[in-house]
Amino acid sequence: MLNASKSSRYSEIKINKNGKEVPLEGRTVNFSYYESLLSPHITAKIVFVDSGNALQAEKKQDTQERYGTIVSSLPIRGSGDEEVSFKIESKLGNLDFTSYPLIINSKPSPSQESTRQVVALNLVSKYAVNNENTKIYSKYYNSISDSVKQIITNDLKIPSNRISQIETTKNSHAFSGSSRRPFDLIISLCPKSIPVDGSAGYFFWETQKGFNFRSIDSLISSPVVETYQYYNVGNASLDNDDNDYRILTQPQFVKDQNLLDTLRSGTLRSKNIFLDLSTGKYEEVFTNISGSGMKVLGGNQEYSSDLYPPSDTKVFSRTNHFILDTGNNEKGLSTKLNNDPRQYLAVSAMKYNITISQVLNIIVPCNPNLKAGDVIICEFEKITPSSKNSGSIDESQSGKYLILHLCHNFDPNRSFTSLTLVRDTYGIYTSGGKI
């Protein structure tokens, strides 16, 4: 059995334009597939070599109807009617887009020699294309999750088999589309959304399984999907299954806790000023991360009590201002408060900031089962002059991490998955004990 980092099998890669299909399996030299919690749609990139014998041109493309390159003979123009379907098989799973082909986003600019072209095609989800042609004018008065579901199904026409999960929100929000695109509108609702159980803050993104609208607390509370280990050496045999879950390169911590940034962003404590224009009422609300009830991946947040003395609850490092929306989006005359920002404004800002306070890049053997939004465990070797058992881990650096960005990369010699991971706190211990 081959190691998961070995080359994968292109069982299908083909371009389809108006019923004309061109296979690319034997020509493809690199394929990369991308997902991100910060992107509402998936993307991919395919690189293939074309020697000019792939396709006979039609008369309108070449009066002599000669064989030529795919770019000139099909032709590829980035016109929206060119699709790429693919299925790539690896040891740990398959990346299957045969029933959900991606759209070629732009006309390629090939690198050309006298006998061949190297072509790179940028691919996007078909609903990313639909999003650009759709504007929302309707008004919504329901719970935010119901409004998101209406936008996805009624405006973007996304079928149920492409909707992975829309998590219920306990708060409602009245708003108008105001000619905005669906993806932009839904993303604007994310920080205003509060889950039934947890603190404010959602993500909206697409994976290979479909579209998701989920709270950060729900994501970090999800079951762990895999455990990856980083040690100096792997097992002697490249075919050993244990090597499939090794971190292949030295982990790169591109961001870690920064005290000044944390204070300036108001992640630990903020002052929030609210003004009700209908009554003239002015209110100040102080929000502390320690009392917010946020769920975390590791242990509790740690910071010096000297920063915010318990005896002085009004010490803060950031001020937020907000004018309350009273009746502006209601039917008829009303002074009803629309989605009270005191419930989400400061908390969601804190939640987003602390969630990405630690950022780690790793590369692992190809695992198409991994998706953006999954939780994995990373175990890092303990560096110590003391004696240690085989497999002993650093209990501070190791622990749960959330997948922020993901890239499955395939070339003729190897297959791997690049992950950008984030974490809010340190350690393998949580309030419930060891993970």
ABEGO torsion letter per residue (X at the ends): XBBAABBBBBABBBBBBGGBBBBAAAABABBBBBBBAABABBBBBBBBBBAGAABBBBAAABAAGBBBBAAAAOBBAGAGABBBBBBBBBAAEBBBAAABBBBBABBBBBBBBAABBBBBBBBBBAAAAAAAABBBABBBABBAAAAAAAAAAAAAGBBAAABABBBBBABBBBBBAGGBBAAAAAAAAAAABBBABEBBEBBBBBBAAEBBBBBAAAAAABBBABBBBBBABBBABAABAAAAABBABBBBBABBBBAAAAAAAGAABBBBBBBBAAAGBBBBBBBBAAAAGBBBABBBBBBBAAABBAABAABBABBBBBBBBBGAABBEBBABBBGBAAAAAAAAAAAAAAAAABBBBBBBBBBAABBBGBBBBBBBBBBBABBBBBGBBBAAABEBBBBABBBBBBBAABBBBBBBBBBABBEABBAAEBX
